[in-house]
Amino acid sequence: MHTKFMGDMNAKIGYPEQNEQLVMGNFGYGTRNKRGEIFIHFCLQHRLKIANTTFNKPNGLRWTWKTPDGKSQNETDFIATNISKTLENFTVISKLHHPSDHRMVRITMSVQNNKESRVHYSKATTNTELNNTDEESPSLSDYDDDIQKINNKLKKTLIKCSTKNCTENKNEVIISQEIKEWKSENHILKNKKNKIKQEKES
């Protein structure tokens, strides 16, 4: 998880001291006070590096707060992160005019996305599409089997009906609802079979 901790700490951290390389870079500003010590210990505890100290800037672009009388400037606004390798720059925005005695601070970070190889993705997609096609597309032999089954059922029904006295009028053609449904299914299957043949020939 990428953590960024920022704001007005009301603390002065000054310059880096011995064994503080985990939380501070090579640069600093002013003199450390008690609140600065507390902030340093907080960053050590949470493994955060103070971005303000990682880039060499002139003093005029380091201070973030000015006393009401305008005689003193201090660096009290900080940004700390647990992934310092992504830091590309740290800036104090000095040309933004707003009703505050603080100046805004800004960091620039690099963001890398772990993208899947297009070659592997394309091959996987193609294989999936081929597999789905094989599973969903019936062969011509499947249609032949279904048509033959329906024809056999239709033949048995007609023979059965002809052996019974189904109507008083012997000239009347007997077609049950079941026969009508089978004939309809037979017609649909034949159309599908012809369509597949045309697609393979084209």
C-alpha positions as CSV (number, residue, x, y, z in Angstrom):
1,M,0.0,0.0,0.0
2,H,1.3,3.4,-0.9
3,T,1.0,5.8,2.0
4,K,1.4,9.6,1.8
5,F,1.3,11.7,5.0
6,M,1.2,15.5,4.6
7,G,0.2,18.7,6.2
8,D,1.3,21.5,8.5
9,M,3.2,19.7,11.3
10,N,4.0,22.9,13.2
11,A,7.5,21.4,13.5
12,K,11.0,22.3,12.4
13,I,13.2,19.3,11.5
14,G,16.3,21.2,10.4
15,Y,19.1,19.1,8.8
16,P,19.5,15.3,8.8
17,E,21.5,13.9,11.7
18,Q,23.3,10.6,12.0
19,N,21.3,7.4,11.5
20,E,18.3,9.3,10.1
21,Q,18.8,8.3,6.4
22,L,15.7,6.1,6.6
23,V,13.4,9.1,7.1
24,M,15.5,12.0,5.7
25,G,17.5,12.7,2.6
26,N,20.6,14.8,2.4
27,F,19.1,18.3,2.7
28,G,17.3,20.3,5.3
29,Y,16.4,23.9,6.4
30,G,16.5,25.8,9.7
31,T,17.0,24.4,13.2
32,R,15.2,21.4,14.7
33,N,12.9,21.9,17.6
34,K,11.1,19.6,20.0
35,R,8.1,19.1,17.7
36,G,10.5,18.3,14.9
37,E,12.0,15.5,17.0
38,I,8.5,14.1,17.6
39,F,7.8,14.2,13.8
40,I,11.1,12.4,13.1
41,H,10.3,9.6,15.5
42,F,6.8,9.3,14.0
43,C,8.3,8.8,10.5
44,L,10.7,6.3,11.9
45,Q,7.9,4.4,13.6
46,H,5.8,4.2,10.4
47,R,8.8,4.0,7.9
48,L,8.0,7.2,6.1
49,K,10.6,9.3,4.3
50,I,10.2,13.1,4.3
51,A,10.1,14.2,0.7
52,N,11.2,17.8,1.6
53,T,14.7,16.5,2.4
54,T,15.3,14.4,-0.7
55,F,15.9,17.2,-3.2
56,N,18.4,20.1,-3.1
57,K,16.5,23.4,-3.3
58,P,17.6,27.0,-2.6
59,N,16.5,28.4,0.8
60,G,14.0,30.7,-1.0
61,L,12.2,27.6,-2.2
62,R,12.3,25.7,1.0
63,W,10.4,27.7,3.6
64,T,6.7,27.1,3.9
65,W,5.6,29.5,6.7
66,K,6.3,33.1,7.4
67,T,5.8,34.9,10.7
68,P,3.1,37.7,10.8
69,D,5.8,40.4,10.9
70,G,7.5,38.9,7.9
71,K,10.9,38.7,9.5
72,S,11.2,34.9,9.8
73,Q,10.5,32.0,7.5
74,N,10.4,28.3,8.6
75,E,9.8,25.0,7.0
76,T,6.8,23.5,8.8
77,D,4.7,21.8,6.0
78,F,5.9,18.4,5.0
79,I,5.0,15.4,2.8
80,A,6.2,12.0,3.8
81,T,5.8,8.7,1.9
82,N,6.6,5.0,2.5
83,I,7.8,4.5,-1.1
84,S,10.5,7.1,-1.6
85,K,11.8,5.5,-4.8
86,T,8.8,6.9,-6.7
87,L,9.7,10.5,-5.8
88,E,10.8,12.6,-8.8
89,N,10.6,16.1,-7.4
90,F,9.6,18.3,-4.5
91,T,8.5,21.9,-4.9
92,V,7.3,24.8,-2.8
93,I,4.8,26.8,-4.8
94,S,5.8,30.4,-4.3
95,K,3.8,32.2,-7.0
96,L,0.4,31.2,-5.8
97,H,-1.3,34.1,-4.0
98,H,-3.9,33.1,-1.4
99,P,-4.9,34.5,2.1
100,S,-2.6,32.3,4.2
101,D,0.8,32.6,5.9
102,H,1.7,29.2,4.5
103,R,3.0,28.2,1.1
104,M,1.8,25.1,-0.7
105,V,4.1,22.1,-1.2
106,R,3.9,19.6,-4.0
107,I,5.6,16.3,-4.9
108,T,6.0,14.6,-8.3
109,M,5.9,10.8,-8.3
110,S,6.3,8.2,-11.0
111,V,3.6,5.6,-11.3
112,Q,4.2,2.3,-13.0
113,N,1.4,-0.1,-14.0
114,N,2.0,-3.8,-14.2
115,K,0.6,-4.5,-17.7
116,E,0.1,-8.0,-19.0
117,S,2.0,-8.9,-22.1
118,R,-0.1,-8.3,-25.3
119,V,1.4,-11.4,-26.9
120,H,0.3,-13.7,-24.0
121,Y,-3.0,-12.0,-23.8
122,S,-3.7,-12.4,-27.5
123,K,-2.8,-16.0,-27.5
124,A,-5.0,-16.8,-24.5
125,T,-7.9,-14.9,-26.0
126,T,-7.5,-16.7,-29.3
127,N,-7.4,-20.1,-27.6
128,T,-10.5,-19.3,-25.6
129,E,-12.4,-18.2,-28.7
130,L,-11.4,-21.4,-30.5
131,N,-12.5,-23.6,-27.6
132,N,-15.8,-21.9,-27.3
133,T,-16.4,-22.3,-31.1
134,D,-15.7,-26.0,-30.9
135,E,-18.1,-26.5,-28.0
136,E,-21.0,-24.4,-29.3
137,S,-21.0,-25.3,-33.1
138,P,-22.6,-28.7,-33.8
139,S,-21.4,-30.8,-36.7
140,L,-23.5,-31.9,-39.7
141,S,-23.6,-35.4,-38.4
142,D,-25.4,-34.2,-35.3
143,Y,-28.2,-32.7,-37.5
144,D,-28.4,-35.9,-39.5
145,D,-28.9,-37.9,-36.3
146,D,-31.6,-35.6,-35.0
147,I,-33.5,-35.6,-38.4
148,Q,-33.4,-39.4,-38.5
149,K,-34.8,-39.7,-35.0
150,I,-37.7,-37.4,-35.8
151,N,-38.4,-39.2,-39.0
152,N,-38.5,-42.6,-37.2
153,K,-41.0,-41.1,-34.6
154,L,-43.1,-39.7,-37.4
155,K,-43.2,-43.0,-39.2
156,K,-44.2,-44.9,-36.1
157,T,-47.0,-42.5,-35.3
158,L,-48.4,-42.7,-38.8
159,I,-48.4,-46.5,-38.8
160,K,-50.0,-46.5,-35.4
161,C,-52.7,-44.1,-36.5
162,S,-53.5,-46.0,-39.7
163,T,-54.2,-49.2,-37.7
164,K,-56.9,-47.4,-35.6
165,N,-60.4,-46.3,-36.5
166,C,-59.5,-42.6,-35.9
167,T,-62.4,-41.2,-37.8
168,E,-65.7,-42.2,-39.4
169,N,-64.6,-40.6,-42.7
170,K,-61.9,-42.9,-44.1
171,N,-61.0,-40.3,-46.7
172,E,-60.1,-37.7,-44.1
173,V,-56.3,-37.3,-43.4
174,I,-55.3,-37.8,-39.8
175,I,-52.5,-35.5,-38.6
176,S,-52.1,-35.3,-34.8
177,Q,-50.6,-32.3,-33.0
178,E,-47.6,-34.4,-32.1
179,I,-47.0,-35.1,-35.8
180,K,-47.3,-31.4,-36.7
181,E,-44.7,-30.5,-34.0
182,W,-42.2,-33.2,-35.3
183,K,-42.7,-32.0,-38.9
184,S,-41.9,-28.5,-37.8
185,E,-38.7,-29.6,-35.9
186,N,-37.7,-31.6,-39.0
187,H,-38.0,-28.5,-41.2
188,I,-36.0,-26.4,-38.8
189,L,-33.2,-28.9,-38.6
190,K,-33.0,-29.3,-42.3
191,N,-32.7,-25.5,-42.8
192,K,-29.9,-25.4,-40.2
193,K,-28.1,-28.2,-42.0
194,N,-28.4,-26.5,-45.4
195,K,-27.1,-23.3,-43.9
196,I,-24.0,-24.9,-42.5
197,K,-23.3,-26.5,-45.8
198,Q,-23.6,-23.2,-47.6
199,E,-21.2,-21.5,-45.1
200,K,-18.6,-24.2,-45.5
201,E,-18.8,-24.1,-49.3
202,S,-18.5,-20.2,-49.4
